Structure formats: structure tokens, C-alpha cells
């Protein structure tokens, strides 16, 4: 089993960039910038940072007039961010979802299923979020489509 921490992730990114070059973040045909943000930890500070990053990206591209899309994918312990009953950033989620129509929140269906088994109750998800089958696979799909990747 491989274990990646922030340091090994940075090394991996450096190797990837050296071998493959930077990933294309914008669609060359219509100049849409796309950013996928991964949340995997139940840490309010990290969740706030991710939302701040999304707001900063939106502000930047709003000022330059460029189009953009942002998708935040939460899985594992990070799913608490999108849980209606346990989210420490619920008010901020509501505010951002109302102000950024080109931002999508995706909740991992596998994580929801496992949490329901453990807690023996339905897991309420933030009304602005959609459920994807597998959070990890969603991140892979976004990267394969040329989206930039951020893990705050």
C-alpha cells in the first residue's frame, strides 16, 4: 500500500511536471478554465481554505472576463463538509452556491453508503450538492478531461 503525504505529493507533482509538462487547465477551443478541488479531511480550516481558493479563482477570472468552472469533490472524512447535519461550513456553502452558479459540489456515493451503515441512519447531503458514485473516480475523470487539480 502506498502512502502519500504532502511532501511525497509535492515530489510526485514535480516528477509529473518534469516528465509530462503542465496539465492543460483551459479548454483551448473556448478558453474555459476548469478546477477540481478535492476534500478528504474533516478539518474546518481546510474546508474554509478550499472555499476561499474557489472564491479567489472565481474573482480572478470574473475580473479578467474568462469563463471558468469549479467542482469540489468531497469523499471519505471530507464528506462532512457537504453533510447537512455535520458541516462546519454550512453557511459558507450556501453563500458560495448562491453566488457562484458555475461551481459544483459533488459528494461521494460510496462514502455516503458507508457512513449510513456505520451510523445506521440516512446521511443528509447539502441541497446544492450532487451525488457521484465514487469521489476518487470523479477526480480521475476531471483530470483526464484536462481539469486542473487542487488539494488544499
N, C-alpha and C positions, 0 to 999 in steps of 0.2 A: 504494500500500500504506500503510495506517495503522499507526502505531507508538504503542502506549500504554505509558507508564512509570507509576511510582507517582503522580507529580504529575498527569499527564493523567487517570489513572484516578480520582483524587480529585475533579478538576474535573468529570469525566463523572458521577460519583455525585451531586455537588452539583446539577448541572443536572437529572439524572433525578429526584431528590427534589423539587426545586422545581417541576418540570412535572407529575410523576405522583404525588407523595406517596410515603410509605414502602411498601415491599412488605409484604404480609401474611406474617408468619413463622409464625403459628399457624393451624391449621385452626379456623375459628370454630365449627364444629359439634361438635368434640370436643377442642379446646384442645391439640392436639399441636404442639409446636414442632419445626420442621424446619430443619436447617442443612446446606448443601452446602459442602464445603471443597475448593478447587482447589489442586493441587500441580503446578507446571510447571517447577520448577528442581531440579537435582541439588545441593542445598545442605543438608547435615545440620542446620544451625541452623534453617533454615526448616521442615524436616520435623519437628524437635523442637517448634518453636513451634506448628505445626499440631496435633500430637498433644496438646500442653499445652492449646491452646484447646479441643479436643474434650473433654478430661478436665474442664476447668473448666466448660464448658457442662453436661456430664453431672452434675457435682457440684451445680451450682446448681439445675438442675431436679429432681434427686434430692431435694435439701433442701426444695424448695417443693412436692414431690409432683406436679408437672406431668409429663406424658408428653413424650417427645422422640425424635427420630430424627436421626442424623448420618450423612452419606455423604461420604467422602473420595474424590475423583476425581483420579487421577494420570495424566498424559499428557506426551508429549514427554520432555525430560530428567528430569522429575519422576517418571517411571515407575520410576526406580532405587529409589525409596522402597519399592515393592512387589515388587521383584525379590528372589528368594530368594538369589541369588548376589552381589548388589552392594549391598543395602540397608544404609545406615549406621545404621538404626534398627530392625533386625530384632527384637531382644529386646523393645523397647518396643511394636512392632506386635503381637507375640504376647501380651504382657501386656494391652494395651488390648483386643484382640479377645476375650480370655477374660473380661475384667471388664465390658465394655460390649456386651451382646448386641444392643442397638439401634443399633449402629454398623456401617456397611457400608463396605468398601473396594472401590473399582472401578478396574480397570486398563484402559487404552485398548487395544483390539484392534489399531487401526491402528498405534499406536506399537510394539506387540509385533511385528507383522509387519515393520515397517521395521528394528527392531533385529535381528531374526532374519536378514534379508537382509544387513545390514552385518556382523554378527558370524559369520554362517554357522554358527549353532548354535541349538538351541531356547533360548528365554528362560524360565527357571523363575520362576513367579509365586508369591508368598506364598500358602500354602494357605488362608488366611482370606479371600482376595480373590476377587472375581468379575471376569470379563472382559466389558466392554461394547464394542460395536462402535466407537464414537467417543467419546472423552473430552469433547471440546468439545460435542458434541450432548447428552451426558448432563448437562452443566452447564446447557445451554439448557433441557432438559426439566425439570430440577429447579426452575429459576427460573419457568418457565411454570406449574408446579404450585404456586407460591406459596412455595417454599423460600427461606429467607434464604441469602445468598451470602457466603462469606469467602475471601479470598485473602491468607494471611499473608505 
